[in-house]
């Protein structure tokens, strides 16, 4: 503790340089925190994905006849098929984009792990205008139970009056689902379907398939595709595990995240190493004086390391803190329905940031410390 004034005086010798270094380190660790947090998100998604479910959608886009569900259920190993459709629009202002997932009555059985009770699902089934609103969406639009609202859907007209206005009522506010980063609104498919023009009725966007044997999940997905390969509406089926595995996108996003974080650490290393080297060059005579009055090589090297560690550790803490704040703000900034994952700021993110900051501080001070150890005191004091 008695050396803190020396360290602080050294850090603040050039205040502008110290502040700019700290801000640069903070921004680098903000990027580090977000990328490592995103990796944690991907790992969590893959871990939580069920191995007894399959998503089946139109191979070439478009809508699917709901009658296909019965044909899929006839495949050996399929336990149940539910279907969902999305209603896209906005509330009051086009900037308030929103989408509702309109589910049929089998969805609660296919997705039993969702934090929604049987009574809440019954509300949506009994009152077709009712919707279940997640806490995040309720906060965004200041909804309370019993509130009514109108979703305006420019591409979709109602059969009854030809308008684009769909009326809904908040039946319950339910807990958020981790991978639905912007929150959700679950509505009644039958209400949506019967309200559409006749030409659009009886169609859905995706089938949710539950299988009896998780070990045959991938095999059953292939059987579903084979069954409809020559039909007017061929399907593209994918297991939930594969759907939530970002490495199946053709690019290892997790690896890219790690490389971005590593690039940020190299930037911090270059910045702090250059700053410490310059600071040591400017104060050779001061370090020689310290050694003259009794400071050991280890003590002088410790001071140099501490001078490098202060901006690194403080910048890491500030950067991870800023990353944490950004993760709380991102859900309200991302348009609903985009499916953009949000980084998860676990305690391990801070642990890794602290470890990396310490390594960068050590690496930055290594060469200047070696120079001080080999320094000739007489030469340094003479200013040569």
N, C-alpha and C positions, 0 to 999 in steps of 0.2 A: 504493500500500500504506500510505503514511503517514496516509491519511485514514480507514483502516478503523476505528480506535478511535472517531473522531467518528461514523461511520455506525452502529457497534454501540451506542454510547451513546444515539444517537437512537432506534434501533429498540427498545432495552430500557428506554427512559424510562418506559413504561407496560407492565410485563411481562405483566400479564393480558391487556391489549388485544393485545399482540404475539403471544402464544400463541394466543389465540382467532382472530386474523386468519390466522395460519399454518395452523391446523387447518381453518379454513373454505376457504382456498385449496387445501389438500391434498385435501379431499373433492371440491371442484369439479373439480380436475384428475384425480382418480380417475375421476369420471364422464366427463370429457373423454377420458381414455385408453381407457376401455371402449367408448365410442361410436365413436371414431375407429378403434379396433382391430376393432370389429364391422364397420365399413365395409370394412376391409381383408379381413376374412373373406369378406364377400359378394363382393368383387371377385375374390378367389382362387377361390371356388367357381365363379363364372361362367367364369373363365379356364380352370379345369381340366376343366369339363364337356365331354364328348365330343359331337361333332356327328353321330355315326353311330349313336346309340342312342335308343330310345324306350321309355318306360314305359307299359304298358297295364294298367289295372285296371278293376274293375267300376264302371260309371257311377253306380249307385245303391247301392253297397256290397255286401258279401257276398263269397262265394267263387265261383271260376270253375272250370269243368271243365278239366283239363289237356289234354284232347283238342283244345281250341281252338287250341293251339299249332300243330298241323299245318295248320289252316285259315289261320292268320296267315302261316305260311311259304309258303303258295301264292300270296300277294300278290306281284306283280312288284316287285322291288327289295329284298325281305326276304331277308337272308342266313341268319339263324339266330334261333331263339326259345328262350330259357331261361325257367325260372320259379322263384320262391322263395315260401316261406311262413314266417311268424314263429311261434315257439313262445314264448308269454309265461308267466311264472311267477315263482317265487322259490326261493332256495336256503336251506334250513333255517328261516329266519325271514321272515315276510311283508315285513319292511322291506328285505330283500335282493332287491329286484326285479331280474329279469334277462329278457332275451329272446335267443333263438337264431334266426339266419336260416338256415333249412333250404333248401339249394340243390340243384337237380338237377345232373346231370353236365355240362350245357352251359354253366353259369354261368362257369366258368373261361375259356371261349372268348369269351364275350360281354363279360366284364370282364377282359381280359388284363393291364391296367395295375395291378391290385391286387398288393401286394407279397407274393405267395404263390407258391411254386414248384410245378412240376408234381408233384414227389414228395410235397409236403404235401397237395395235392389228392387224390393217389392214396391217401394214408392214410385220408382220409375216405371215399373210394369203396370201398376194400377192407374197412374195418372200420366198419360202419354206425353204431356207437355213438360213433365218434371225432368230435371237434370241434377246429377250429382256434380258438385263443384269442388275441386281440390282447394286446400287452404291457400296455396300460392295464387291461384286464379281468383279466389275470393278476395284476397288482399289487394290484388291488382285492380279489380273493378269495384271494390268496396261492397261486395255482395253480402247479404244476410239471408238466413233461411226465410223463405216466403217471398223474397223479392222476385219480381218479374222483369224480364228484359227482352229486347227484340234483336235478333241477329238478321242483318241485311245481307242477302246473298245474290249479288248481281248476276252470276251465271245460271242460277237455279230459280225457276218460277214455281209458284204454288198452283196446284190444280184448281183450288176453290175460287180464287179471285185473280189469278195471274200476277200477283205481286211477288216481291222478293223478300217479304217480311215474315220471319218465323218467330212466333211467341214462345217463350220458355219461362219456367218457374223454378227457383232454386229449392229443391226438396231437402237437401242436406249438404253440409260442408264436410268433406272427408279428408283424411290424411293424404299427403302427397306420395307419389310413387317415384322411387329414386331415379329411374331412367327416363321418366317423363319430366324433363328438366324445366319446362315452362309451365308445369301443372297440367290439368286436364279438366274437361267437362264431358261427362258421360250421359248420353240421352237415349231415347227409345227409338230403335230402328223402325218399328212399325209406324210410329207417328211421322217420321221423316218420309218413309216409303209411300204411305198412303196420301201424303200431302203433295207428292210430285205429280208431274204430268204423266198420263197413262203410258206414254212411250218409254218413260224412265223407270216405271215401277217394276218391282221384282228383280232388281239388280243390286249388286253389292261390290265393294272394292276389294275385300280380302277375306279369305277363309282362315279360321283358326282351328287347327286340327289337333286333337288330343289322341295319343296312341296308348295302347295297352302295354306294350313292351318297349321301354326306352332303348333297349339294346338294338331294336330294329328301326329306330327313328329315321336314319338316313336311307335305309332300304325302302321304307314305306314312302318317303318323299319321292324317291325315284319311281315307285309304282304309280303314285298319283300322277306324275308327269307323263308316264307312259300311257296311262289310261286315256288321257285327253290329248295325246300328241297329234292325232289326226282329226280332232274336232274343230269346230268353228272358233272355239275359245280355248286354245292350248294354255296350260298352266306352267308357272315357274314356282316350284316348291323349295323351301329351304328350312332346315331345322332352326329352332330358336337359338341353340348354341352357336351355330354357324352365323346366324344373322347378327348376333351380338359380339362376334369375334372380329375386331377391326382388321386383323391380319388377313382376312378373306376378301378384302376390298381391292386386292391387286397391289397394294402398297402397305408396307408395315408402318402404320402411323405411329405406333408406340416407339419403334426404332427411330423414326424421324424426330419425335419429341425428345428422345434422349440425346440425339445429335444436336438439336437446337440448344438444349440445356448445356451440353458440353461446349458449344460455341460461345455461349454466354460466359462460361467459366474461363475460357481462354481469353476473352475480352477483359475480364476482371484481372486475370493474371498479368496480362500485358500492361494494363493501366497501373496497377499497384506496383508491379516490379519496376516500371519506368519511374514512378513517383518516388519510391523508396531509394532507388539508385541515385536519383538526382539529389534527394535530401541528404544522403550520406556524403556525396561529393561536396555539397555546400558546407558540410559541418565536420570535415576531417579534423580540423584543428580542435574542435570541441571534443570529439571522441578521444583525441590524443591527450587532452587535458584530463578527461575522466580517468583514463588509464594511468596517468601520472599521479593522480591523487588517491589511487588505490583500487579503482574498479578493475575487476578481472575480465579476461576475454569473454567468459561466459556471461558476466553481468552486462557488458556492452552489447553483446549479441542479443541478449534478452530484451534490452531496450529497443533495438532495431526491430525485433520480431513483434514486440508490443505495439510499436508505431505502425507496423503493417496490419496488425490484427485489429486495431481499433476501427478503421474504416470498413474492413472486411466483415467483422462480426456485427458491427452496428448496422452496416448497409444490408447484411443478410437478414437481420431481424426486421428492419424497416421494409425490405423488399417482400419478404414472406407475409408480413402484415398487410401490405398493400395488395398482394395477390389474394389474400383472404377476403378483403373488402370487395375486390372485383368479382370474386365468385358469388358474393351475395347480390351484387348489382346485375350480373349478366342475365339471370332469368327474366328480369323485367325489360331487358334491352333486346333479347332475341325474339324475333317474331314467332308466335305459336305455330306449331306444326312443322317447324324446320328440323326438329330432332337433333339439334346441336347439343352434344354432351357438355356438362359443366364440370370443371376440375373439382376434385374432392381434396380439401386441404386437411389431410390426416396429420397426426403428430409426427409421423415419419418424414413428412416433407420438411418440417423444421429441423429434425435431426440431421437429415442429409444436407440441408443448407448450412447448418452449423459446421458439420464435418468438412464440407467443401470450402467454406470460408476459412477454416483453420489451415487446410492444406494449401490454399492459395496464399495465405499470409506467410506460411513457412517457405513456400517456393519463391515468393517475392523477395523475402529477406535473405535467402540463402547466399546469393552472390555478394551482395553488399556486406553481409556478415563475414564472409570469407576474406573479403578485402580488408576489413577492419582487423581481423585476426593476424593478417600478414603485414599490417601497417608498421612502418618504422616511425616510432614516436618522435625522435629528434627531427627527422625530415618533415613530419606533419606539423610540428610546432613551429618550424622555421618558415612554413608557408610554401615550401618548394614541392 
